[in-house]
Amino acid sequence: MVQCDAALLYSALSALFSGFFIYKFIKHKVKIEHASVCSLLALLILGICCCCILTGGLGLILYIVACVMYYISIPVRQMLPIRNKTVLITGCDSGLGHALAKHLDDLGVLVFAGVLDQKGPGAGELRRAGSPRLSVIQMDVTNSREIKSAYDEVKSRVQDAGLWGIVHNAGVLGYMADGELLPVDVYKQCMEVNCIGTVQVTKMFMPLLRRSKGRLVTISSMAGLTPIPGFAAYAASKAALSMFTAVMRQDLFKWGVKVAAIHPSGFKTNIFGSREHWSSQDQKILDNIMPDVKEDYGEEYLASLKDLQHQMSTFSSSDFSPVLEDVVHALLAHCPHASYTPGRCAYLIPCLFRYFPLWCYDNFAKKTFHIHRNILPRSLRTYQANIKAD
């Protein structure tokens, strides 16, 4: 009877606190990845343990304290004023960077939009559509001279106020294929643009950022958190970028600079390239692989590679708003998160990789991300055919 009464009491308390939790989630638009789901599950397990093991008032007090602490830990959406905020964004020729430059400009932020080609159509569109606050600046993140020139231009504009935010968006995908098939040049290009370029820009502009005690935001990728077949070069560079961002968060804490990493899932941007680009890369692979590798994989398998990027772009979302919303939060929230995962399954898939047995994720990835569902390399097809024949 006593145990039954205790269970009812704990159930009533759980229902009461759940109502408070849900109300706070809705009021402050808390996303699932920032609602401390693991902590919520731990809280549920604690309640069961307190009810079954810690009888009397001690277990009840412990459970109530834990619920109150969890409620307090739920993030509250408090934004800083936009006035006089200046932000540098890299890779604004197209895609996420282009959309983000327009979005921040519409909000009233003074934007420095770094572009690879100042005379290109993307830069021209930003000049036409943007307000007088938006400045388009030439900056190839792999070109030290252009980075220094951009720094001088930004410094002359912001002067003693410093630069409030840097958003590292510039990035390349290179090409999708088995890691063995990718030319070393693709690995080098991905690392040079996605990681080393970010490091160079960060080192150059950091004095301005420290002066304002501002925000450093990097747009990495879900592929930087979880292994995905066909993304060996891209994922390796994004994993390096994510770790660089994490270490910079620790290094810059003493300066009052807050650092955040954005890990989006698939969004339809120009990073996937054109069919002409895929065909040229496909030919580059054929020209560079060794004869025995070409023999093992077979022409049919190699010819199918050029369709992979088209398939990925087909399944990607054209709605950039989840990413834009998270970047704005990282730049302007009073208490930004260290990590954001906008997009479809961008939070759940890394959770599956981190918290479940590895064989669970490998089976999931094999079925979900397998870059060739119906085609095997020639030597594997031959091997399987021989086994069936025997």
C-alpha positions in Angstrom: 0.0 0.0 0.0 2.8 2.4 0.9 4.6 1.5 -2.3 1.5 2.2 -4.3 1.0 5.6 -2.6 4.6 6.5 -3.3 4.2 5.6 -7.0 1.2 7.8 -7.3 3.0 10.7 -5.6 6.0 10.3 -8.0 3.6 10.1 -10.9 1.8 13.2 -9.9 5.1 15.1 -9.5 6.4 13.8 -12.8 3.2 15.0 -14.5 3.4 18.4 -12.8 7.1 19.0 -13.8 6.5 17.7 -17.3 3.9 20.4 -17.8 6.4 23.0 -16.6 9.1 21.6 -18.9 6.8 21.5 -22.0 5.6 25.1 -21.3 9.2 26.3 -21.2 10.1 24.4 -24.3 7.3 26.0 -26.3 7.6 29.5 -24.8 11.3 29.7 -25.6 11.2 27.6 -28.8 13.7 25.1 -27.4 14.9 22.6 -30.0 15.1 18.9 -29.2 18.9 18.9 -29.3 19.1 21.7 -26.7 16.4 20.3 -24.4 18.9 18.0 -22.8 17.1 14.8 -23.9 19.6 12.6 -22.2 19.3 14.5 -19.0 15.5 14.1 -19.2 15.8 10.3 -19.6 18.3 10.3 -16.7 15.7 12.2 -14.7 13.1 9.6 -15.4 15.4 6.8 -14.4 16.2 8.7 -11.2 12.5 9.1 -10.3 12.0 5.3 -10.7 15.1 4.6 -8.6 14.0 7.0 -5.9 10.5 5.5 -5.8 11.7 1.9 -5.6 14.9 2.1 -3.6 15.1 5.3 -1.6 11.9 5.1 0.5 10.9 8.0 2.6 11.5 11.7 2.3 15.1 11.5 1.1 14.2 10.0 -2.3 11.4 12.5 -2.7 13.6 15.5 -1.9 16.3 14.3 -4.3 13.8 13.8 -7.1 12.3 17.3 -6.6 15.7 18.9 -6.5 16.8 17.1 -9.7 13.6 18.3 -11.5 14.1 21.9 -10.4 17.7 21.8 -11.6 16.7 20.4 -14.9 14.0 23.1 -15.3 16.5 25.8 -14.6 19.0 24.3 -17.1 16.5 24.6 -20.0 17.9 27.4 -22.2 15.9 30.7 -22.3 15.9 32.6 -25.6 17.2 36.1 -24.6 18.7 38.0 -27.6 21.1 40.9 -27.6 20.3 44.2 -29.3 21.3 44.2 -33.0 22.3 47.8 -33.1 26.0 48.4 -34.1 26.6 44.7 -34.6 29.1 43.9 -37.4 29.6 40.5 -38.8 32.0 39.0 -41.4 30.7 36.0 -43.4 32.9 34.0 -45.8 31.7 32.2 -48.9 28.8 34.5 -49.8 28.8 33.9 -53.6 25.9 31.5 -53.3 24.1 29.0 -51.0 24.0 29.4 -47.2 26.5 32.3 -47.1 24.6 34.3 -49.7 21.3 33.7 -47.9 22.8 34.5 -44.5 24.3 37.8 -45.7 20.9 38.9 -46.9 19.1 37.7 -43.8 21.5 39.5 -41.4 21.3 42.6 -43.5 17.5 42.5 -43.3 17.8 42.3 -39.5 19.9 45.4 -39.4 23.4 43.9 -38.9 26.3 45.6 -40.7 27.5 42.7 -42.9 30.9 42.2 -44.6 30.2 39.5 -47.2 33.3 37.8 -48.3 33.2 36.4 -51.8 35.5 34.3 -54.0 34.7 36.5 -57.0 33.8 40.1 -56.4 32.7 40.5 -60.1 30.6 37.3 -60.1 26.8 37.1 -60.2 26.5 36.3 -56.5 28.4 39.4 -55.5 26.3 41.5 -57.9 23.1 40.2 -56.5 24.2 41.1 -52.9 25.0 44.6 -54.0 21.6 45.0 -55.7 19.5 43.4 -53.0 21.4 44.6 -49.9 21.1 47.8 -48.0 24.0 50.3 -47.7 25.1 48.4 -44.6 26.1 45.4 -46.6 29.7 45.5 -48.0 30.9 42.9 -50.5 34.6 42.2 -50.1 36.9 40.0 -52.1 38.3 37.2 -50.0 39.5 33.8 -51.1 40.0 32.0 -47.8 43.0 30.2 -49.3 44.7 33.4 -50.4 46.7 35.1 -47.6 47.0 38.3 -49.5 43.3 38.6 -50.0 42.6 37.8 -46.3 45.0 40.5 -45.2 43.4 43.0 -47.6 40.0 42.2 -46.3 41.2 42.6 -42.7 42.5 46.1 -43.5 39.2 47.0 -45.1 37.1 45.7 -42.2 39.5 47.2 -39.5 39.2 50.7 -41.2 35.4 50.4 -40.9 35.0 49.1 -37.4 37.9 50.8 -35.8 38.0 50.7 -32.0 34.6 49.0 -31.7 36.0 45.7 -33.1 34.2 43.1 -35.1 31.3 41.4 -33.3 31.1 38.2 -35.3 32.8 35.9 -37.8 30.8 33.2 -39.6 33.0 30.7 -41.4 30.8 29.4 -44.2 33.2 29.0 -47.2 33.5 25.3 -48.1 33.9 22.8 -50.8 32.7 19.2 -51.2 35.1 18.1 -53.9 33.7 14.8 -55.1 31.8 11.8 -53.7 33.4 8.4 -54.1 35.0 5.6 -52.2 37.9 6.9 -50.2 40.3 4.7 -52.2 39.2 6.2 -55.4 39.4 9.9 -54.5 42.5 11.7 -55.9 44.8 13.1 -53.2 44.1 16.6 -54.7 40.5 16.3 -53.6 41.6 15.6 -50.0 44.0 18.6 -50.2 41.4 20.9 -51.6 38.8 20.0 -48.9 41.3 20.5 -46.1 42.7 23.7 -47.6 39.3 25.4 -48.0 37.2 23.8 -45.2 39.8 23.8 -42.4 43.1 25.6 -43.2 41.1 28.6 -44.7 39.1 28.9 -41.6 42.2 28.9 -39.5 43.8 31.6 -41.6 40.8 33.9 -41.4 40.4 33.3 -37.7 44.0 34.1 -36.9 43.9 37.3 -39.0 40.6 38.7 -37.6 40.8 37.5 -34.1 42.2 40.8 -32.6 39.1 42.5 -33.8 36.9 39.8 -32.4 38.6 39.8 -29.0 38.3 43.6 -28.8 34.5 43.3 -29.0 34.2 40.1 -27.0 32.1 38.8 -29.8 31.2 35.5 -31.5 33.1 33.0 -33.6 30.7 30.7 -35.6 31.8 27.9 -37.9 29.4 26.1 -40.3 30.7 22.6 -40.3 28.6 19.6 -41.2 26.8 16.5 -39.9 29.5 14.7 -41.8 32.0 16.2 -39.4 30.3 14.3 -36.5 29.4 11.0 -38.1 31.1 8.8 -40.8 29.1 8.8 -44.1 30.1 6.6 -47.0 31.6 8.5 -50.0 32.5 11.5 -48.0 36.1 10.6 -46.9 37.7 13.9 -48.0 34.9 16.2 -47.1 34.1 14.5 -43.7 37.8 14.5 -42.7 38.1 18.2 -43.3 34.9 19.0 -41.5 35.9 16.8 -38.5 39.1 18.8 -38.3 37.1 22.0 -38.5 34.7 20.9 -35.7 37.7 20.0 -33.5 39.4 23.3 -34.2 36.2 25.1 -33.3 35.9 23.1 -30.0 39.5 23.9 -29.0 39.0 27.6 -29.9 36.0 27.7 -27.7 38.2 26.7 -24.8 41.1 29.0 -25.8 38.9 32.1 -26.2 36.8 31.6 -23.1 39.3 33.8 -21.1 38.8 36.6 -23.6 35.0 36.6 -23.3 34.6 35.4 -27.0 31.9 32.8 -27.4 32.3 30.1 -30.0 29.7 27.9 -31.7 29.7 25.2 -34.4 26.8 24.6 -36.8 26.4 21.0 -38.0 23.7 21.1 -40.7 22.4 18.0 -42.5 21.7 18.1 -46.2 20.8 21.5 -47.8 20.6 22.2 -51.5 23.5 24.5 -52.2 26.0 25.0 -55.0 28.5 22.8 -53.0 27.2 19.8 -55.0 28.4 21.4 -58.2 27.1 20.9 -61.7 26.8 17.8 -63.9 29.7 19.1 -65.9 31.8 19.3 -62.7 30.8 15.7 -61.8 31.7 14.4 -65.3 35.1 16.1 -65.1 35.8 14.7 -61.7 34.7 11.3 -62.8 37.2 11.5 -65.7 39.9 12.7 -63.3 39.3 9.5 -61.2 39.6 7.3 -64.2 42.8 9.0 -65.3 44.5 8.7 -61.9 43.6 5.3 -60.4 46.0 2.4 -60.8 45.1 -0.2 -63.4 44.5 -3.0 -60.8 42.2 -0.7 -58.9 40.3 0.1 -62.0 40.1 -3.6 -62.8 38.8 -4.5 -59.3 36.1 -1.8 -59.3 35.1 -2.1 -62.9 33.9 0.5 -65.4 30.2 0.1 -64.5 30.8 0.9 -60.9 33.1 3.9 -61.7 30.7 5.3 -64.3 27.9 5.3 -61.7 29.9 7.8 -59.5 28.8 10.8 -61.4 25.2 10.3 -60.4 25.9 10.4 -56.7 26.0 14.1 -56.2 22.8 14.5 -58.2 21.1 11.9 -55.9 22.4 13.8 -52.8 21.1 17.2 -54.0 17.7 15.6 -54.8 17.3 14.5 -51.2 18.6 17.8 -49.7 16.3 20.6 -48.5 16.1 23.9 -50.2 14.7 25.6 -47.1 17.7 27.3 -45.4 15.7 28.8 -42.6 16.8 26.2 -39.9 20.4 27.1 -40.5 19.8 30.9 -40.7 17.9 30.7 -37.4 20.6 28.8 -35.6 23.4 31.1 -36.9 21.4 34.2 -35.7 21.0 32.5 -32.3 24.7 31.8 -32.2 25.6 35.4 -33.0 23.0 37.3 -31.0 21.7 35.1 -28.1 22.7 36.1 -24.6 23.7 32.5 -24.0 24.5 30.8 -27.3 24.9 27.0 -27.6 28.2 25.4 -28.3 26.7 23.3 -31.0 23.7 23.4 -33.3 22.3 20.7 -35.6 19.8 22.2 -38.0 18.1 20.1 -40.7 16.5 16.7 -41.1 17.9 14.1 -38.7 21.0 16.2 -38.0 20.6 15.7 -34.3 19.3 12.1 -34.2 22.0 10.5 -36.5 25.0 11.8 -34.5 23.2 10.6 -31.3 22.8 7.1 -32.9 26.6 7.2 -33.7 27.6 8.4 -30.2 25.3 6.6 -27.8 24.5 3.2 -29.5 26.7 0.2 -30.3 28.7 0.9 -33.4 27.1 -2.0 -35.2 23.8 -0.2 -34.9 25.1 2.9 -36.7 27.0 0.9 -39.3 23.9 -1.0 -40.3 21.9 2.2 -40.3 24.5 3.9 -42.5 24.8 0.9 -44.8 21.0 1.1 -45.5 20.6 4.9 -45.5 23.8 6.3 -46.9 25.1 3.5 -49.1 26.4 5.2 -52.1 25.7 2.2 -54.4 22.5 0.4 -53.5 22.4 -1.9 -56.6 26.0 -1.9 -57.9 29.0 -3.7 -56.4 32.6 -3.4 -57.6 33.3 -6.0 -60.4 35.7 -8.2 -58.3 33.0 -8.5 -55.5 30.3 -9.4 -58.1 32.6 -12.0 -59.5 33.4 -13.4 -56.1 29.8 -13.7 -55.1 28.9 -15.3 -58.4 31.6 -17.9 -57.9 30.3 -18.7 -54.4 26.8 -19.2 -55.7 28.1 -21.4 -58.5 29.9 -23.6 -56.0 
